[in-house]
Amino acid sequence: MAKCDQGYLCEVCGKEVPNLSQSDLYLRFIIGEIDSRQLLSAPERHLRCNPTLAQFIVDPNFEPVNAEGAFSKTELDPIDVQSREGLVTRGWKRLQEVRSLGLPISEYPLDELSQECE
């Protein structure tokens, strides 16, 4: 693995986030929650170490995560939950494929987000 593709330490569990496919930081970038400048300064976490975000990934290839408390999706508006699940799941699928596509980081975000900025 290239040095630039090795993970940073998770701010929650302290273990290395070994690659992009497990990165909360890059998922948030792909779905438009942070911009590219923040990739160098925002804290990194494993997806599973951020249940508030990971609970919205709905895919048979991702073991479901349950968040508890006020930020649990069971406590949120069902229409908002459905919309958020759609966005985060599309972002997670994109996260799983970006390394194999050989794209520059600027092209990682979902196409629908890139079109909104134009």
C-alpha positions as CSV (number, residue, x, y, z in Angstrom):
1,M,0.0,0.0,0.0
2,A,1.3,3.5,-0.9
3,K,2.2,5.6,2.1
4,C,-0.4,8.2,1.1
5,D,-3.1,5.5,1.1
6,Q,-2.3,4.4,4.6
7,G,-4.7,5.4,7.3
8,Y,-4.6,7.8,10.1
9,L,-5.4,7.0,13.7
10,C,-9.1,6.9,14.7
11,E,-9.9,9.5,17.2
12,V,-12.4,7.2,18.9
13,C,-10.6,3.9,19.3
14,G,-7.0,5.0,18.6
15,K,-6.4,2.2,16.0
16,E,-5.3,2.9,12.5
17,V,-7.9,3.4,9.8
18,P,-6.1,1.2,7.3
19,N,-7.7,2.4,4.1
20,L,-10.2,4.6,2.5
21,S,-13.0,2.0,2.4
22,Q,-13.2,2.2,6.2
23,S,-12.8,6.0,6.5
24,D,-15.5,8.2,8.0
25,L,-13.5,11.2,6.9
26,Y,-13.5,10.3,3.2
27,L,-17.2,9.3,3.3
28,R,-18.0,12.7,4.7
29,F,-16.0,14.2,1.9
30,I,-17.8,12.1,-0.7
31,I,-21.2,13.1,0.5
32,G,-20.3,16.8,0.7
33,E,-20.1,17.3,4.5
34,I,-16.6,18.5,4.4
35,D,-14.4,20.0,1.6
36,S,-11.1,18.9,0.4
37,R,-9.1,21.3,2.6
38,Q,-10.5,19.6,5.7
39,L,-9.1,16.2,4.6
40,L,-5.8,17.3,6.1
41,S,-7.1,18.7,9.4
42,A,-10.4,17.0,10.3
43,P,-10.3,14.0,12.7
44,E,-10.4,10.5,11.2
45,R,-12.6,7.7,12.5
46,H,-13.5,4.2,11.4
47,L,-17.0,4.2,9.9
48,R,-18.1,1.9,12.7
49,C,-16.7,4.3,15.3
50,N,-19.1,7.0,14.1
51,P,-22.5,5.3,14.5
52,T,-24.3,8.6,14.0
53,L,-23.2,8.5,10.4
54,A,-22.8,4.7,9.8
55,Q,-26.4,3.9,10.9
56,F,-27.5,5.4,7.6
57,I,-25.5,2.9,5.4
58,V,-28.1,0.4,4.2
59,D,-26.4,-2.2,2.1
60,P,-26.2,-6.0,2.3
61,N,-22.4,-5.7,2.2
62,F,-22.3,-3.5,5.3
63,E,-23.2,-4.9,8.7
64,P,-25.8,-2.5,10.2
65,V,-24.8,-0.1,12.9
66,N,-27.2,1.2,15.5
67,A,-26.8,4.6,17.1
68,E,-28.4,5.2,20.4
69,G,-29.9,8.3,22.0
70,A,-31.2,11.5,20.4
71,F,-29.2,10.9,17.2
72,S,-30.6,7.4,16.6
73,K,-32.4,7.3,13.3
74,T,-35.3,5.8,15.2
75,E,-35.7,9.2,16.8
76,L,-35.7,11.2,13.6
77,D,-38.3,12.1,11.0
78,P,-38.8,9.0,8.7
79,I,-38.7,11.1,5.5
80,D,-35.4,12.7,6.6
81,V,-34.1,9.2,7.5
82,Q,-35.0,7.8,4.1
83,S,-33.3,10.7,2.3
84,R,-30.2,10.5,4.5
85,E,-30.0,6.7,4.0
86,G,-30.0,7.2,0.3
87,L,-27.2,9.8,0.3
88,V,-25.0,8.0,2.8
89,T,-25.5,4.6,1.2
90,R,-24.6,6.1,-2.3
91,G,-21.6,7.7,-0.7
92,W,-20.5,4.5,1.0
93,K,-20.8,2.6,-2.3
94,R,-18.7,5.3,-4.0
95,L,-16.1,5.1,-1.1
96,Q,-15.8,1.3,-1.9
97,E,-14.9,2.0,-5.5
98,V,-12.8,5.2,-5.7
99,R,-9.4,3.5,-5.1
100,S,-9.9,1.0,-7.9
101,L,-11.1,3.8,-10.4
102,G,-7.8,5.7,-10.2
103,L,-9.5,9.0,-9.8
104,P,-8.0,12.2,-8.4
105,I,-9.4,13.1,-5.0
106,S,-11.2,16.1,-6.6
107,E,-13.5,13.5,-8.4
108,Y,-14.3,11.4,-5.3
109,P,-17.6,13.3,-4.4
110,L,-20.8,12.0,-5.7
111,D,-21.7,13.3,-9.2
112,E,-24.9,14.8,-7.9
113,L,-22.9,17.0,-5.5
114,S,-20.5,18.1,-8.3
115,Q,-23.5,19.1,-10.5
116,E,-25.0,21.2,-7.6
117,C,-21.9,23.3,-7.5
118,E,-21.8,24.2,-11.2
